[in-house]
């Protein structure tokens, strides 16, 4: 509704560009505030705000790295060198670089594949890597005489 104090946009004037500093509440991006003042959620219900994406990423990576080979390597390097600050900086830079590779690859793959295909491919890759690592562990830990005679030739 237009009022005498706020007559609304003048049809004779061109529309303001999105993102201008006019004080209007036009959506400048998908993560802009919704009419109710809250950030809109993605179609799948997940949060797409900067803070939501940041917290989800930080939590996921933190939990995934707990007890990981990288953390154990940093622990050992810190104990052996006696220079925990240098080890922390080196490990942090390495994690940043490896994360950058993942982010750039993910960004490129998102332009080539649908999100459902990307999720399915990542799941298949994770299961395949798990099976392969499990096979390697069994073959390296099991004594050769416990393996069937036909399999003993495949080891090493």
DOKOLBA-871576 format. One record per atom (N, C-alpha, C): residue number from 1; residue in three letters; atom name; x, y negated, z negated. Coordinates in steps of 0.02 Angstrom, whole numbers, always signed. Each point is the difference from the previous one (the first is absolute). Layout:
   num   residu   atome       c1       c2       c3
   NUM      ALA      CA        X        Y        Z
...
This chain:
   num   residu   atome       c1       c2       c3
     1      UNK       N      +41      +59       +0
     1      UNK      CA      -41      -59       +0
     1      UNK       C      +43      -62       +0
     2      UNK       N      -17      -47      +42
     2      UNK      CA      +36      -63       +3
     2      UNK       C      -34      -50      -45
     3      UNK       N      +40      -39      -36
     3      UNK      CA      -28      -51      -43
     3      UNK       C      +26      -67      +24
     4      UNK       N      -29      -56      -23
     4      UNK      CA      +24      -66      +22
     4      UNK       C      +73      -11      -19
     5      UNK       N      +23      +29      -56
     5      UNK      CA      +70      -10      -20
     5      UNK       C      +47      +47      +37
     6      UNK       N      -25      +56      +25
     6      UNK      CA      +41      +48      +37
     6      UNK       C      -39      +21      +61
     7      UNK       N       +3      -39      +54
     7      UNK      CA      -41      +15      +58
     7      UNK       C      +21      +61      +39
     8      UNK       N      +57      +29      -16
     8      UNK      CA      +22      +59      +37
     8      UNK       C      +42      -20      +59
     9      UNK       N      +21      +48      +40
     9      UNK      CA      +43      -17      +57
     9      UNK       C      -39      -37      +54
    10      UNK       N      +34      -48      +30
    10      UNK      CA      -29      -38      +54
    10      UNK       C       +6      +41      +64
    11      UNK       N      -55      +15      +33
    11      UNK      CA       +4      +41      +61
    11      UNK       C      +40      -33      +56
    12      UNK       N       +9      -65       -3
    12      UNK      CA      +37      -35      +52
    12      UNK       C      +75       +7       -9
    13      UNK       N      +23      +18      -60
    13      UNK      CA      +71       +6      -13
    13      UNK       C      +23      +72      +11
    14      UNK       N      +63       +9      +22
    14      UNK      CA      +25      +69       +9
    14      UNK       C       +9      +31      -69
    15      UNK       N       -6      +67       -4
    15      UNK      CA       +9      +33      -65
    15      UNK       C      +71       -9      -25
    16      UNK       N       +8       -1      -67
    16      UNK      CA      +66       -6      -29
    16      UNK       C      +38      +65      +10
    17      UNK       N      +65       -4      +10
    17      UNK      CA      +39      +61       +8
    17      UNK       C       +1      +39      -65
    18      UNK       N       +2      +65       +6
    18      UNK      CA       +3      +44      -59
    18      UNK       C      +66      -13      -35
    19      UNK       N       -4       -4      -66
    19      UNK      CA      +59      -10      -40
    19      UNK       C      +17      -73      -11
    20      UNK       N      -43      -47      +23
    20      UNK      CA      +14      -70      -11
    20      UNK       C      -14      -17      -72
    21      UNK       N      +28      -55      -23
    21      UNK      CA       -6      -20      -70
    21      UNK       C      -60      -45      -10
    22      UNK       N      -57      +17      +26
    22      UNK      CA      -59      -43       -6
    22      UNK       C      -39      +15      -63
    23      UNK       N      +19      +51      -37
    23      UNK      CA      -36      +17      -60
    23      UNK       C      -58      +47      +13
    24      UNK       N      -10      +21      +62
    24      UNK      CA      -55      +46      +14
    24      UNK       C      +20      +70      -20
    25      UNK       N      -48      +43       -7
    25      UNK      CA      +12      +69      -20
    25      UNK       C       -3      +47      +59
    26      UNK       N      +24      -21      +57
    26      UNK      CA       +1      +45      +57
    26      UNK       C      +54      +52      -10
    27      UNK       N      -13      +59      +22
    27      UNK      CA      +48      +55       -8
    27      UNK       C      +57       -9      +49
    28      UNK       N      +60       -9      -27
    28      UNK      CA      +58       -8      +43
    28      UNK       C      +33      +66      +16
    29      UNK       N      -14      +51      -40
    29      UNK      CA      +30      +65      +11
    29      UNK       C      -46      +53      -28
    30      UNK       N      +13      +64      +15
    30      UNK      CA      -42      +53      -27
    30      UNK       C       +2       +2      -76
    31      UNK       N      +53      -26      -31
    31      UNK      CA       +4       +4      -73
    31      UNK       C      -24      -64      -33
    32      UNK       N      -32      -45      +38
    32      UNK      CA      -25      -62      -30
    32      UNK       C      -58      +15      -46
    33      UNK       N      -18      -47      -42
    33      UNK      CA      -53      +10      -49
    33      UNK       C      -67      +11      +35
    34      UNK       N      -38      +44      -28
    34      UNK      CA      -67      +14      +25
    34      UNK       C      -47      -54      -28
    35      UNK       N      -62       -5      +24
    35      UNK      CA      -46      -51      -24
    35      UNK       C      -12       +4      -76
    36      UNK       N       +6      +58      -30
    36      UNK      CA      -12       +6      -72
    36      UNK       C      +62      -20      -40
    37      UNK       N      +53      -23      +32
    37      UNK      CA      +59      -22      -35
    37      UNK       C      +51      +55      -11
    38      UNK       N      -17      +61      +16
    38      UNK      CA      +47      +56       -9
    38      UNK       C      +28      +19      +68
    39      UNK       N      +58      +31       -2
    39      UNK      CA      +31      +23      +63
    39      UNK       C      -40      +58      +27
    40      UNK       N       -9       +3      +66
    40      UNK      CA      -37      +56      +28
    40      UNK       C      +40      +64       -3
    41      UNK       N      -35      +55       -5
    41      UNK      CA      +33      +65       +0
    41      UNK       C       +1      +26      +71
    42      UNK       N      +46      +44      +14
    42      UNK      CA       +3      +31      +66
    42      UNK       C      -60      +44      +10
    43      UNK       N      -11      +20      +62
    43      UNK      CA      -58      +42      +15
    43      UNK       C       +1      +65      -39
    44      UNK       N      +59      +26      -16
    44      UNK      CA       +4      +62      -36
    44      UNK       C       -3      -10      -76
    45      UNK       N      -10      -62      -22
    45      UNK      CA       -7      -15      -71
    45      UNK       C      +64      -19      -34
    46      UNK       N      +57       +4      +34
    46      UNK      CA      +63      -17      -32
    46      UNK       C      +10      -76       +2
    47      UNK       N      +39      -25      -45
    47      UNK      CA      +12      -71       -5
    47      UNK       C      +52      -21      +53
    48      UNK       N      -14      -55      +35
    48      UNK      CA      +46      -24      +50
    48      UNK       C      +31      -66      -19
    49      UNK       N      -11      -22      -62
    49      UNK      CA      +30      -62      -21
    49      UNK       C      +75      +10       -8
    50      UNK       N      +37      -55       +0
    50      UNK      CA      +72       +5       -9
    50      UNK       C      +17      +35      -65
    51      UNK       N      -32      -20      -54
    51      UNK      CA      +14      +29      -65
    51      UNK       C      -19      +74       -2
    52      UNK       N      -56      +17      +31
    52      UNK      CA      -21      +71       +1
    52      UNK       C      +50      +44      +37
    53      UNK       N      +22      -24      +58
    53      UNK      CA      +49      +38      +40
    53      UNK       C      +66       +4      -38
    54      UNK       N      +21      -55      -29
    54      UNK      CA      +63       -2      -37
    54      UNK       C       -1      +49      -59
    55      UNK       N      -52       -3      -41
    55      UNK      CA       -4      +44      -58
    55      UNK       C       -5      +73      +19
    56      UNK       N      -39      +15      +52
    56      UNK      CA       -5      +69      +24
    56      UNK       C      +67      +26      +24
    57      UNK       N      +35      -40      +39
    57      UNK      CA      +66      +20      +26
    57      UNK       C      +50       +9      -57
    58      UNK       N       +4      -49      -45
    58      UNK      CA      +48       +3      -54
    58      UNK       C      -13      +61      -45
    59      UNK       N      -62      +12      -16
    59      UNK      CA      -17      +57      -43
    59      UNK       C      +15      +66      +35
    60      UNK       N      -19       +6      +63
    60      UNK      CA      +11      +62      +37
    60      UNK       C      +74      +16       +7
    61      UNK       N      +39      -50      +20
    61      UNK      CA      +72      +12       +9
    61      UNK       C      +34      +14      -67
    62      UNK       N      -20      -37      -52
    62      UNK      CA      +30      +11      -66
    62      UNK       C      -13      +72      -24
    63      UNK       N      -63      +22       +5
    63      UNK      CA      -16      +68      -23
    63      UNK       C      +32      +53      +44
    64      UNK       N       +5      -13      +65
    64      UNK      CA      +31      +49      +46
    64      UNK       C      +75       +6      -13
    65      UNK       N      +32      -53      -23
    65      UNK      CA      +72       +1      -10
    65      UNK       C      +21      +26      -68
    66      UNK       N      -47       +5      -48
    66      UNK      CA      +18      +25      -66
    66      UNK       C      +25      +72       +5
    67      UNK       N      +60      +13      -24
    67      UNK      CA      +28      +67       +1
    67      UNK       C      +22      +22      +69
    68      UNK       N       +0      -44      +47
    68      UNK      CA      +19      +16      +69
    68      UNK       C      +77       +6       +4
    69      UNK       N      +23      +29      +56
    69      UNK      CA      +72       +7      +10
    69      UNK       C      +36      -67       -4
    70      UNK       N      -33      -52      +25
    70      UNK      CA      +31      -66       +0
    70      UNK       C      +12      -24      -72
    71      UNK       N      -50      +10      -43
    71      UNK      CA       +7      -21      -69
    71      UNK       C      +55      +41      -36
    72      UNK       N       +1      +64      +14
    72      UNK      CA      +52      +42      -30
    72      UNK       C      +69      -19      +24
    73      UNK       N       +6      -16      +65
    73      UNK      CA      +64      -22      +27
    73      UNK       C      +23      -65      -33
    74      UNK       N      -47      -47       -9
    74      UNK      CA      +17      -64      -33
    74      UNK       C      +21      +13      -72
    75      UNK       N      -34      +45      -33
    75      UNK      CA      +17      +17      -70
    75      UNK       C      +72      +27       -3
    76      UNK       N      +16      +47      +44
    76      UNK      CA      +67      +29       +0
    76      UNK       C      +53      -52      +19
    77      UNK       N      -14      -40      +51
    77      UNK      CA      +49      -51      +21
    77      UNK       C      +12      -51      -55
    78      UNK       N      -52      -18      -36
    78      UNK      CA       +6      -47      -54
    78      UNK       C      +42      +29      -57
    79      UNK       N      -14      +63      -16
    79      UNK      CA      +37      +33      -54
    79      UNK       C      +74       +9      +18
    80      UNK       N      +14      +19      +63
    80      UNK      CA      +68      +12      +21
    80      UNK       C      +41      -64       +8
    81      UNK       N      -32      -52      +26
    81      UNK      CA      +37      -62      +14
    81      UNK       C       +5      -45      -61
    82      UNK       N      -48       +5      -45
    82      UNK      CA       -1      -45      -56
    82      UNK       C      -18      -72      +18
    83      UNK       N      -27       -9      +61
    83      UNK      CA      -19      -66      +24
    83      UNK       C      -73       +1      +22
    84      UNK       N      -46       +2      -49
    84      UNK      CA      -71       +7      +17
    84      UNK       C      -28      -57      +42
    85      UNK       N      +24      -61       -9
    85      UNK      CA      -26      -57      +39
    85      UNK       C      +17       +9      +74
    86      UNK       N      +61      +20      +14
    86      UNK      CA      +20      +10      +70
    86      UNK       C      -39      +57      +31
    87      UNK       N      -10      +54      -38
    87      UNK      CA      -40      +57      +25
    87      UNK       C      -72      -22      +12
    88      UNK       N      -28      -40      -46
    88      UNK      CA      -68      -24       +8
    88      UNK       C       -7      -42      +64
    89      UNK       N      +46      -46      +11
    89      UNK      CA       -3      -43      +59
    89      UNK       C       +7      +43      +64
    90      UNK       N      +47      +46       +0
    90      UNK      CA      +10      +43      +58
    90      UNK       C      -61      +44      +14
    91      UNK       N      -27      +30      -52
    91      UNK      CA      -59      +43       +9
    91      UNK       C      -60      -41      +21
    92      UNK       N       -7      -60      -27
    92      UNK      CA      -56      -44      +19
    92      UNK       C       +4      -19      +73
    93      UNK       N      +59      -20      +23
    93      UNK      CA       +8      -18      +71
    93      UNK       C      -13      +60      +46
    94      UNK       N      +22      +59      -21
    94      UNK      CA      -13      +60      +40
    94      UNK       C      -74      +15       +4
    95      UNK       N      -36       -7      -57
    95      UNK      CA      -72      +12       +1
    95      UNK       C      -37      -52      +41
    96      UNK       N      +23      -62       -3
    96      UNK      CA      -30      -52      +42
    96      UNK       C      +10      +16      +74
    97      UNK       N      +60      +20      +19
    97      UNK      CA      +14      +15      +70
    97      UNK       C      -40      +61      +24
    98      UNK       N       -4      +52      -41
    98      UNK      CA      -38      +59      +21
    98      UNK       C      -75      -15       +2
    99      UNK       N      -23      -43      -45
    99      UNK      CA      -70      -21       +2
    99      UNK       C      -14      -42      +62
   100      UNK       N      +47      -42      +19
   100      UNK      CA       -8      -40      +61
   100      UNK       C       -8      +44      +61
   101      UNK       N      +40      +53       +4
   101      UNK      CA       -6      +47      +56
   101      UNK       C      -71      +30       +1
   102      UNK       N      -24      +21      -59
   102      UNK      CA      -67      +28       -4
   102      UNK       C      -54      -49      +19
   103      UNK       N       +6      -62      -23
   103      UNK      CA      -49      -52      +16
   103      UNK       C       -1      -15      +74
   104      UNK       N      +59       -8      +30
   104      UNK      CA       +3      -15      +72
   104      UNK       C      -26      +58      +42
   105      UNK       N      +18      +61      -20
   105      UNK      CA      -25      +58      +37
   105      UNK       C      -76       +6       -8
   106      UNK       N      -24      -12      -61
   106      UNK      CA      -72       +2      -11
   106      UNK       C      -37      -53      +39
   107      UNK       N      +29      -60       +3
   107      UNK      CA      -31      -54      +39
   107      UNK       C       -4      +19      +74
   108      UNK       N      +54      +28      +26
   108      UNK      CA       +0      +20      +71
   108      UNK       C      -50      +57      +11
   109      UNK       N       +1      +50      -44
   109      UNK      CA      -46      +56       +9
   109      UNK       C      -73      -22       -5
   110      UNK       N      -14      -51      -39
   110      UNK      CA      -70      -24       -6
   110      UNK       C      -24      -31      +65
   111      UNK       N      +46      -21      +43
   111      UNK      CA      -20      -27      +65
   111      UNK       C      -10      +55      +51
   112      UNK       N      +28      +59      -13
   112      UNK      CA       -2      +55      +48
   112      UNK       C      -53      +51      -18
   113      UNK       N      -14       +8      -65
   113      UNK      CA      -45      +53      -23
   113      UNK       C      -56      -30      -42
   114      UNK       N      -57      +34       +0
   114      UNK      CA      -55      -19      -43
   114      UNK       C      +18      +17      -73
   115      UNK       N      -27      -36      -49
   115      UNK      CA      +17      +14      -70
   115      UNK       C      -13      +72      -20
   116      UNK       N      -54      +30      +24
   116      UNK      CA      -15      +69      -18
   116      UNK       C      +53      +47      +28
   117      UNK       N      +23      -12      +61
   117      UNK      CA      +53      +41      +29
   117      UNK       C      +65       -8      -38
   118      UNK       N      +15      -61      -20
   118      UNK      CA      +61      -13      -37
   118      UNK       C       -1      +35      -68
   119      UNK       N      -57       -3      -35
   119      UNK      CA       -6      +35      -64
   119      UNK       C       +7      +76       +9
   120      UNK       N      -32      +26      +52
   120      UNK      CA       +4      +72      +13
   120      UNK       C      +71      +21      +17
   121      UNK       N      +34      -39      +42
   121      UNK      CA      +69      +16      +18
   121      UNK       C      +46       -4      -61
   122      UNK       N      -10      -50      -43
   122      UNK      CA      +41       -5      -60
   122      UNK       C      -12      +59      -46
   123      UNK       N      -62      +22       -7
   123      UNK      CA      -16      +58      -41
   123      UNK       C      +31      +64      +27
   124      UNK       N       -4      +10      +65
   124      UNK      CA      +30      +59      +31
   124      UNK       C      +75       -1       -9
   125      UNK       N      +31      -58       +9
   125      UNK      CA      +72       -7       -9
   125      UNK       C      +20      +16      -72
   126      UNK       N      -37      -25      -48
   126      UNK      CA      +16      +13      -71
   126      UNK       C       -7      +75      -16
   127      UNK       N      -52      +32      +25
   127      UNK      CA       -9      +72      -13
   127      UNK       C      +56      +39      +35
   128      UNK       N      +17      -18      +62
   128      UNK      CA      +54      +35      +35
   128      UNK       C      +67       -9      -35
   129      UNK       N      +14      -60      -24
   129      UNK      CA      +63      -11      -37
   129      UNK       C       +1      +40      -65
   130      UNK       N      -56       +3      -34
   130      UNK      CA       -5      +38      -62
   130      UNK       C      +11      +74      +12
   131      UNK       N      -31      +26      +53
   131      UNK      CA      +10      +71      +16
   131      UNK       C      +72      +14      +20
   132      UNK       N      +29      -44      +39
   132      UNK      CA      +69      +10      +21
   132      UNK       C      +48       -2      -60
   133      UNK       N       -9      -50      -44
   133      UNK      CA      +42       -4      -60
   133      UNK       C      -10      +60      -46
   134      UNK       N      -62      +23       -6
   134      UNK      CA      -14      +60      -40
   134      UNK       C      +34      +61      +29
   135      UNK       N       -2       +7      +65
   135      UNK      CA      +34      +56      +34
   135      UNK       C      +75       -3      -13
   136      UNK       N      +28      -61       +7
   136      UNK      CA      +72       -7      -12
   136      UNK       C      +18      +19      -72
   137      UNK       N      -41      -21      -47
   137      UNK      CA      +14      +16      -70
   137      UNK       C       -2      +75      -12
   138      UNK       N      -51      +33      +27
   138      UNK      CA       -6      +72       -9
   138      UNK       C      +58      +36      +31
   139      UNK       N      +19      -19      +61
   139      UNK      CA      +55      +33      +34
   139      UNK       C      +67      -12      -34
   140      UNK       N       +9      -58      -29
   140      UNK      CA      +64      -15      -32
   140      UNK       C       +4      +26      -72
   141      UNK       N      -57      +10      -32
   141      UNK      CA       +0      +22      -70
   141      UNK       C       -8      +75       -7
   142      UNK       N      -34      +31      +48
   142      UNK      CA      -11      +72       -5
   142      UNK       C      +63      +38      +19
   143      UNK       N      +20      +50      -40
   143      UNK      CA      +57      +42      +20
   143      UNK       C      -16      +37      +65
   144      UNK       N      +51       +9      +40
   144      UNK      CA      -10      +31      +65
   144      UNK       C      -27      +72       -5
   145      UNK       N      +17      +37      -52
   145      UNK      CA      -23      +69       -4
   145      UNK       C      -75       +3      -16
   146      UNK       N      -30      -56      -24
   146      UNK      CA      -72       +0      -12
   146      UNK       C      -40      -14      +64
   147      UNK       N      +33      -29      +48
   147      UNK      CA      -34      -14      +63
   147      UNK       C       -4      +64      +42
   148      UNK       N      -49       +3      +42
   148      UNK      CA       -7      +58      +44
   148      UNK       C      +61       +2      +46
   149      UNK       N      +20      +59      +20
   149      UNK      CA      +60       +6      +43
   149      UNK       C       -4      -43      +63
   150      UNK       N      -59       -8      +28
   150      UNK      CA       -7      -39      +60
   150      UNK       C      +10      -74      -12
   151      UNK       N      -16      -24      -60
   151      UNK      CA       +7      -71      -16
   151      UNK       C      +70      -18      -22
   152      UNK       N      +39      +48      -24
   152      UNK      CA      +67      -15      -25
   152      UNK       C      +44      -29      +56
   153      UNK       N      -11      +19      +62
   153      UNK      CA      +40      -25      +55
   153      UNK       C      -17      -72      +18
   154      UNK       N      -59      -24      -20
   154      UNK      CA      -21      -68      +15
   154      UNK       C      +31      -51      -48
   155      UNK       N      +22      +24      -58
   155      UNK      CA      +27      -45      -49
   155      UNK       C      +73      -14      +17
   156      UNK       N      +18      -61       +5
   156      UNK      CA      +68      -24      +14
   156      UNK       C      +25      +28      +63
